[in-house]
Amino acid sequence: MVRPQASSSVKPASTHKAKRTSTTLKQVTHRVNLNSASQAELETLPGVGPGLAKRIIAARQQKRFTSLADVDQVSGVGPKLLQKLKDKIIW
């Protein structure tokens, strides 16, 4: 008896669903206001860790951010990081 051969291009759907939690996904889906964001919110931005978040908070206490040029004045922020942040931040 000859059995029909199953198509190799059709794969069964996986029944396993990956769990996603907010702690494993460090991705910004909205813009972060540098003048009001918490340290935790700042840390969701690409390239911003605890140290830089603290420096951003200290800088805004001296003078509110009004432009990318203001952000560029924070120690640890350079052209590459500004490029990553420009569409993810507001003031």
OpenMM code with the backbone's topology and positions (N, CA, C; nanometers):
from openmm import Vec3, app, unit

residues = "MET VAL ARG PRO GLN ALA SER SER SER VAL LYS PRO ALA SER THR HIS LYS ALA LYS ARG THR SER THR THR LEU LYS GLN VAL THR HIS ARG VAL ASN LEU ASN SER ALA SER GLN ALA GLU LEU GLU THR LEU PRO GLY VAL GLY PRO GLY LEU ALA LYS ARG ILE ILE ALA ALA ARG GLN GLN LYS ARG PHE THR SER LEU ALA ASP VAL ASP GLN VAL SER GLY VAL GLY PRO LYS LEU LEU GLN LYS LEU LYS ASP LYS ILE ILE TRP".split()
positions = [
    Vec3(0.0830, -0.1159, 0.0000),
    Vec3(0.0000, 0.0000, 0.0000),
    Vec3(0.0890, 0.1243, 0.0000),
    Vec3(0.0568, 0.2190, -0.0841),
    Vec3(0.1349, 0.3418, -0.0967),
    Vec3(0.0607, 0.4543, -0.0243),
    Vec3(0.1326, 0.5220, 0.0648),
    Vec3(0.0737, 0.6343, 0.1380),
    Vec3(0.1096, 0.7651, 0.0677),
    Vec3(0.0146, 0.8568, 0.0613),
    Vec3(0.0474, 0.9863, 0.0009),
    Vec3(0.1514, 1.0578, 0.0860),
    Vec3(0.2432, 1.1233, 0.0187),
    Vec3(0.3501, 1.1931, 0.0871),
    Vec3(0.3025, 1.3315, 0.1316),
    Vec3(0.3280, 1.3649, 0.2559),
    Vec3(0.2876, 1.4951, 0.3092),
    Vec3(0.3751, 1.6037, 0.2485),
    Vec3(0.3165, 1.7178, 0.2245),
    Vec3(0.3907, 1.8308, 0.1690),
    Vec3(0.4923, 1.8790, 0.2715),
    Vec3(0.6163, 1.8945, 0.2284),
    Vec3(0.7215, 1.9380, 0.3201),
    Vec3(0.7163, 2.0876, 0.3471),
    Vec3(0.6387, 2.1616, 0.2688),
    Vec3(0.6325, 2.3059, 0.2900),
    Vec3(0.5294, 2.3453, 0.3957),
    Vec3(0.4452, 2.2537, 0.4357),
    Vec3(0.3442, 2.2832, 0.5370),
    Vec3(0.3933, 2.2297, 0.6703),
    Vec3(0.4039, 2.3204, 0.7679),
    Vec3(0.4506, 2.2803, 0.9006),
    Vec3(0.3379, 2.3013, 0.9989),
    Vec3(0.3256, 2.2120, 1.0947),
    Vec3(0.2187, 2.2276, 1.1938),
    Vec3(0.2415, 2.3532, 1.2773),
    Vec3(0.1336, 2.4158, 1.3154),
    Vec3(0.1417, 2.5358, 1.3986),
    Vec3(0.1909, 2.4975, 1.5365),
    Vec3(0.2738, 2.5791, 1.5908),
    Vec3(0.3274, 2.5543, 1.7241),
    Vec3(0.2193, 2.5815, 1.8280),
    Vec3(0.2131, 2.4964, 1.9268),
    Vec3(0.1169, 2.5178, 2.0342),
    Vec3(0.1823, 2.5896, 2.1515),
    Vec3(0.3150, 2.6073, 2.1439),
    Vec3(0.3879, 2.6765, 2.2501),
    Vec3(0.3833, 2.8267, 2.2254),
    Vec3(0.3421, 2.9010, 2.3276),
    Vec3(0.3397, 3.0468, 2.3166),
    Vec3(0.4481, 3.1038, 2.4067),
    Vec3(0.5298, 3.1894, 2.3501),
    Vec3(0.6365, 3.2515, 2.4274),
    Vec3(0.5770, 3.3543, 2.5229),
    Vec3(0.6286, 3.3548, 2.6444),
    Vec3(0.5840, 3.4531, 2.7424),
    Vec3(0.6684, 3.5781, 2.7270),
    Vec3(0.6030, 3.6899, 2.7288),
    Vec3(0.6743, 3.8168, 2.7223),
    Vec3(0.6375, 3.8976, 2.8456),
    Vec3(0.7390, 3.9500, 2.9093),
    Vec3(0.7136, 4.0335, 3.0261),
    Vec3(0.7792, 4.1680, 3.0053),
    Vec3(0.7319, 4.2656, 3.0775),
    Vec3(0.7864, 4.4000, 3.0629),
    Vec3(0.9318, 4.4063, 3.1077),
    Vec3(0.9751, 4.3151, 3.1930),
    Vec3(1.1131, 4.3178, 3.2381),
    Vec3(1.2085, 4.2612, 3.1332),
    Vec3(1.1573, 4.1792, 3.0418),
    Vec3(1.2453, 4.1240, 2.9402),
    Vec3(1.2452, 4.2073, 2.8132),
    Vec3(1.1468, 4.2916, 2.7964),
    Vec3(1.1408, 4.3764, 2.6784),
    Vec3(1.1728, 4.5203, 2.7166),
    Vec3(1.2898, 4.5662, 2.6751),
    Vec3(1.3278, 4.7042, 2.7043),
    Vec3(1.3098, 4.7820, 2.5750),
    Vec3(1.1868, 4.8175, 2.5486),
    Vec3(1.1541, 4.8819, 2.4227),
    Vec3(1.0556, 4.9951, 2.4481),
    Vec3(1.0857, 5.1075, 2.3881),
    Vec3(0.9995, 5.2239, 2.4046),
    Vec3(0.8937, 5.2225, 2.2955),
    Vec3(0.7665, 5.2271, 2.3353),
    Vec3(0.6588, 5.2297, 2.2373),
    Vec3(0.5963, 5.3687, 2.2290),
    Vec3(0.6391, 5.4583, 2.3164),
    Vec3(0.5914, 5.5958, 2.3150),
    Vec3(0.7102, 5.6858, 2.3448),
    Vec3(0.6942, 5.8142, 2.3222),
    Vec3(0.8034, 5.9073, 2.3498),
    Vec3(0.8128, 5.9356, 2.4985),
    Vec3(0.9355, 5.9489, 2.5454),
    Vec3(0.9611, 5.9740, 2.6868),
    Vec3(0.9932, 6.1219, 2.7046),
    Vec3(0.9232, 6.1863, 2.7971),
    Vec3(0.9471, 6.3267, 2.8270),
    Vec3(1.0657, 6.3364, 2.9231),
    Vec3(1.1769, 6.3926, 2.8737),
    Vec3(1.2976, 6.4016, 2.9554),
    Vec3(1.2816, 6.4925, 3.0761),
    Vec3(1.1877, 6.5836, 3.0719),
    Vec3(1.1687, 6.6764, 3.1836),
    Vec3(1.0814, 6.6211, 3.2951),
    Vec3(1.0142, 6.5093, 3.2718),
    Vec3(0.9253, 6.4565, 3.3756),
    Vec3(0.9390, 6.3061, 3.3984),
    Vec3(1.0155, 6.2368, 3.3172),
    Vec3(1.0260, 6.0910, 3.3279),
    Vec3(1.0982, 6.0481, 3.4554),
    Vec3(1.0540, 5.9357, 3.5088),
    Vec3(1.1223, 5.8772, 3.6241),
    Vec3(1.2515, 5.8115, 3.5767),
    Vec3(1.3341, 5.7732, 3.6713),
    Vec3(1.4576, 5.7043, 3.6359),
    Vec3(1.4259, 5.5754, 3.5598),
    Vec3(1.3263, 5.5016, 3.6047),
    Vec3(1.2878, 5.3762, 3.5392),
    Vec3(1.2423, 5.4009, 3.3954),
    Vec3(1.1666, 5.5075, 3.3739),
    Vec3(1.1214, 5.5405, 3.2382),
    Vec3(1.2394, 5.5784, 3.1493),
    Vec3(1.3323, 5.6558, 3.2027),
    Vec3(1.4506, 5.6936, 3.1257),
    Vec3(1.5319, 5.5708, 3.0867),
    Vec3(1.5387, 5.4738, 3.1748),
    Vec3(1.6163, 5.3525, 3.1481),
    Vec3(1.5549, 5.2649, 3.0397),
    Vec3(1.4323, 5.2918, 2.9992),
    Vec3(1.3733, 5.2161, 2.8885),
    Vec3(1.4259, 5.2650, 2.7536),
    Vec3(1.4901, 5.3801, 2.7532),
    Vec3(1.5455, 5.4349, 2.6297),
    Vec3(1.6722, 5.3599, 2.5898),
    Vec3(1.6957, 5.3428, 2.4593),
    Vec3(1.8162, 5.2718, 2.4157),
    Vec3(1.9424, 5.3468, 2.4567),
    Vec3(2.0358, 5.2741, 2.5149),
    Vec3(2.1630, 5.3340, 2.5545),
    Vec3(2.1611, 5.4078, 2.6863),
    Vec3(2.0479, 5.4073, 2.7562),
    Vec3(2.0377, 5.4787, 2.8838),
    Vec3(2.0286, 5.3775, 2.9972),
    Vec3(2.1329, 5.3763, 3.0792),
    Vec3(2.1362, 5.2896, 3.1966),
    Vec3(2.1127, 5.3729, 3.3214),
    Vec3(2.1306, 5.3124, 3.4380),
    Vec3(2.1050, 5.3825, 3.5642),
    Vec3(2.1893, 5.5090, 3.5821),
    Vec3(2.3156, 5.5025, 3.5469),
    Vec3(2.4035, 5.6184, 3.5640),
    Vec3(2.3632, 5.7362, 3.4769),
    Vec3(2.3394, 5.7092, 3.3504),
    Vec3(2.2998, 5.8169, 3.2592),
    Vec3(2.1621, 5.8711, 3.2957),
    Vec3(2.0724, 5.7849, 3.3375),
    Vec3(1.9394, 5.8310, 3.3800),
    Vec3(1.9524, 5.9291, 3.4962),
    Vec3(2.0397, 5.8998, 3.5909),
    Vec3(2.0618, 5.9900, 3.7053),
    Vec3(2.1202, 6.1236, 3.6590),
    Vec3(2.2128, 6.1188, 3.5621),
    Vec3(2.2717, 6.2435, 3.5109),
    Vec3(2.1689, 6.3265, 3.4341),
    Vec3(2.0781, 6.2610, 3.3633),
    Vec3(1.9711, 6.3324, 3.2925),
    Vec3(1.8809, 6.4027, 3.3937),
    Vec3(1.8465, 6.3328, 3.5009),
    Vec3(1.7611, 6.3919, 3.6051),
    Vec3(1.8316, 6.5103, 3.6711),
    Vec3(1.9611, 6.4954, 3.7010),
    Vec3(2.0371, 6.6052, 3.7621),
    Vec3(2.0442, 6.7254, 3.6681),
    Vec3(2.0638, 6.7000, 3.5393),
    Vec3(2.0730, 6.8092, 3.4414),
    Vec3(1.9407, 6.8847, 3.4298),
    Vec3(1.8295, 6.8125, 3.4302),
    Vec3(1.6995, 6.8800, 3.4148),
    Vec3(1.6620, 6.9588, 3.5399),
    Vec3(1.7192, 6.9225, 3.6546),
    Vec3(1.6940, 7.0003, 3.7762),
    Vec3(1.7647, 7.1354, 3.7704),
    Vec3(1.8733, 7.1425, 3.6933),
    Vec3(1.9452, 7.2678, 3.6742),
    Vec3(1.8781, 7.3541, 3.5672),
    Vec3(1.8365, 7.2874, 3.4569),
    Vec3(1.7745, 7.3581, 3.3447),
    Vec3(1.6906, 7.2589, 3.2660),
    Vec3(1.5662, 7.2942, 3.2402),
    Vec3(1.4769, 7.2060, 3.1641),
    Vec3(1.5313, 7.1849, 3.0235),
    Vec3(1.5094, 7.0654, 2.9695),
    Vec3(1.5492, 7.0358, 2.8330),
    Vec3(1.4515, 7.1027, 2.7368),
    Vec3(1.5058, 7.1658, 2.6326),
    Vec3(1.4217, 7.2281, 2.5305),
    Vec3(1.4632, 7.1872, 2.3894),
    Vec3(1.5759, 7.1132, 2.3782),
    Vec3(1.6243, 7.0732, 2.2457),
    Vec3(1.7235, 6.9586, 2.2582),
    Vec3(1.7572, 6.9000, 2.1442),
    Vec3(1.8599, 6.7955, 2.1426),
    Vec3(1.9943, 6.8512, 2.1870),
    Vec3(2.0189, 6.9784, 2.1580),
    Vec3(2.1441, 7.0413, 2.2003),
    Vec3(2.1563, 7.0383, 2.3530),
    Vec3(2.0449, 7.0560, 2.4233),
    Vec3(2.0465, 7.0481, 2.5699),
    Vec3(2.0829, 6.9071, 2.6157),
    Vec3(2.0267, 6.8083, 2.5496),
    Vec3(2.0539, 6.6681, 2.5852),
    Vec3(2.2009, 6.6365, 2.5590),
    Vec3(2.2550, 6.6920, 2.4533),
    Vec3(2.3946, 6.6684, 2.4156),
    Vec3(2.4914, 6.7186, 2.5224),
    Vec3(2.4480, 6.8092, 2.6073),
    Vec3(2.5338, 6.8638, 2.7133),
    Vec3(2.5501, 6.7683, 2.8320),
    Vec3(2.4676, 6.6651, 2.8388),
    Vec3(2.4744, 6.5696, 2.9500),
    Vec3(2.5937, 6.4774, 2.9274),
    Vec3(2.6753, 6.4608, 3.0291),
    Vec3(2.7914, 6.3725, 3.0209),
    Vec3(2.7474, 6.2304, 2.9863),
    Vec3(2.8099, 6.1735, 2.8844),
    Vec3(2.7747, 6.0373, 2.8425),
    Vec3(2.6854, 6.0335, 2.7199),
    Vec3(2.6372, 6.1503, 2.6788),
    Vec3(2.5537, 6.1591, 2.5582),
    Vec3(2.6403, 6.2142, 2.4459),
    Vec3(2.6411, 6.1446, 2.3346),
    Vec3(2.7169, 6.1892, 2.2189),
    Vec3(2.6333, 6.1762, 2.0933),
    Vec3(2.6941, 6.1997, 1.9778),
    Vec3(2.6200, 6.1971, 1.8518),
    Vec3(2.5481, 6.0655, 1.8231),
    Vec3(2.6125, 5.9533, 1.8539),
    Vec3(2.5498, 5.8227, 1.8259),
    Vec3(2.4264, 5.8011, 1.9126),
    Vec3(2.4370, 5.8356, 2.0394),
    Vec3(2.3222, 5.8182, 2.1290),
    Vec3(2.2108, 5.9168, 2.0930),
    Vec3(2.2467, 6.0393, 2.0601),
    Vec3(2.1450, 6.1360, 2.0187),
    Vec3(2.0667, 6.0846, 1.8989),
    Vec3(2.1365, 6.0213, 1.8054),
    Vec3(2.0705, 5.9666, 1.6868),
    Vec3(1.9680, 5.8606, 1.7267),
    Vec3(2.0041, 5.7761, 1.8252),
    Vec3(1.9125, 5.6712, 1.8723),
    Vec3(1.7919, 5.7295, 1.9461),
    Vec3(1.8146, 5.8406, 2.0158),
    Vec3(1.7111, 5.8968, 2.1030),
    Vec3(1.6176, 5.9955, 2.0344),
    Vec3(1.6610, 6.0575, 1.9271),
    Vec3(1.5887, 6.1731, 1.8725),
    Vec3(1.4410, 6.1481, 1.8434),
    Vec3(1.4030, 6.0273, 1.8047),
    Vec3(1.2622, 5.9983, 1.7761),
    Vec3(1.1889, 5.9365, 1.8937),
    Vec3(1.2584, 5.9238, 2.0067),
    Vec3(1.1990, 5.8565, 2.1221),
    Vec3(1.1807, 5.9487, 2.2422),
    Vec3(1.2240, 6.0744, 2.2281),
    Vec3(1.2162, 6.1664, 2.3414),
    Vec3(1.1423, 6.2958, 2.3046),
    Vec3(1.0863, 6.3571, 2.4072),
    Vec3(1.0265, 6.4909, 2.3946),
    Vec3(1.0666, 6.5694, 2.5177),
    Vec3(1.0364, 6.6992, 2.5175),
    Vec3(1.0647, 6.7832, 2.6344),
    Vec3(0.9498, 6.8741, 2.6621),
] * unit.nanometer
topology = app.Topology()
chain = topology.addChain("A")
for resn in residues:
    res = topology.addResidue(resn, chain)
    for name in ("N", "CA", "C"):
        topology.addAtom(name, app.Element.getBySymbol(name[0]), res)
